[in-house]
Amino acid sequence: MAYLELSEDGGGSHKFYEVTVAGTRVTTTYGRIGEAGQTKVTDFPTEAKAHAAAAKKIGEKTRKGYAPAVRGVRQRRAITHRAIASTRSTAQQAPVLWRFDSGAAAFGIFVDGERCWVGNQRGDVYTVTHSGTVTGRFRLPEGVKCIVADDFWIYAGCDDGRVYDLSGKVPRAAYEIAADVDIYWLDIHDGVLGVSDRAGGVTAIDYEDEFQWSRNGVGDSAWMVRCDENSVYHGHSKGVDRYDAQDGTPVWRSSLGEQVLFGWQEAHSVYAGTARGSRGSVIRLAKGDGRTEAVYQCDGAVYSCATSPGGRHVFAGDNHSSVYCFDASGERLWKLGTGCGSAFSMQFLDDRLYIVTTDGSLACIDASEAAIAAARAGSVPQPLDVKAAASLEVVEPSVTLETTTDVGDGVVVECVKDGERLRIRVVSSGYESWNVQFPKDIREPGARYLVEGLRSAGRGGFYRAYGEIRRLL
């Protein structure tokens, strides 16, 4: 028997690999340290061939950096969930058009022109149409921290320290965060991932899933991280900091005197949802110098915030199951109750406010002037309770690839050794010799793959694989 571990200092890998031989049977077990992992059993015609196969597997892992270890010495990564006592709002009911019960408290939300995404603490991710029809379901290994978009790509950051690309039919791990980082929130821009953590630190990881830089914050409990082309904005218990996106150089620090619990951004401003005592606010800061531009005062701790395009309206959700709307200057326009828990996260699109809540709901609120006026007068629609069909397929992450010899219209890429790293580069003609963002779990030296989706991804000088990936024979 051989038990190996790979746990990189400052890197993301925190995995084990175990091989046992019993007669002609070889059993391999692999996964995240501290977890049961997955098991594969292979039978061979003779004991000699079984031992040879086991030795080969051990050699392959050793060359990748795995080393002998003792099970149980290293522990699984730390996981912290936001825990709040959500009380029922005393405000009038908001005009909820529909709500979907995801089954567990939900942090993750993303809404675009096609669909809504919700991810909960059980690891379930659902897609729902704007009219309230469940169209898809993913099951990730652990709870979803957040769902973020980067151009064409949708990513879910999870408690297992991985960020999964949900752009294809099957989720695949795109980034892996160091095991000693207790993740609170994530954001991504142009392939560069920003991670805020329990200790108040912030880390940037580049498009090749490699450590870029890390900074220790002056506070702790960093629930806010937002990334744009030039900077990473980091909110924690003492305020908000801005860092250069490329090398982590501090640009400014804004001490707010309030604990930051959430973050949002527009082109020229960042918004910090805060708490101080029993009350909270949303504070708008100028991206250029960190000065306070406006304050949006709420009646409870603010656990989420969002804006309409350009920051014309500012929305907030507190720990008393209320949602608020302010104009840009800070005047409160309305406060209404959700009827389905406190909003952990939210997003506004086309006169609708979408929230995910402490009771696991994804709810669609009609935020048009007419609907809000009617609600304040006591008239609200009967919300549609959305259900997922029992026959809906549950799609889980996979490292298994179909094989093919038919290139068709796909792009051929190749896995090559570059020092100690495995890189993926385009082989098909008509492409520059850039690297490809490609799931690490399916990289094998010398292997060629067929990618049915490949798009240029900007300044990093790389492409990103999305959609379907097959192994070329």
Secondary structure, DSSP 8 states (H G I E B T S, - for coil): -EEEEEE-TTSS-EEEEEEEEETTEEEEEEEETTS--EEEEEE-SSHHHHHHHHHHHHHHHHHTT-EE--TTSS----------------S-B--EEEEEE-SS-EEEEEE-SS-EEEEETTSEEEEE-TTS-EEEEEE-SS-EEEEEEETTEEEEEETTSEEEE-SSSS-EEEEE--TT--EEEEEEETTEEEEEETTS-EEEE-TTS-EEEEE--SSS---EEEE-SSEEEEEETTEEEEEETTT--EEEEEE-SSEEEEEEE-SSEEEEEEEETTEEEEEEEETTT--EEEEEEESS-EEEEEESGGGSEEEEEETTSEEEEEETTS-EEEEEE-SS--EEEEEEETTEEEEEETTSEEEEEE-SHHHHHHHHTT-----EEE---TT--EE-------EES--TT-EEEEEEEETTEEEEEE-STTS-S-EEE--GGG--TT-EEEES-EEE-GGGTEEEE-S-EEEE-
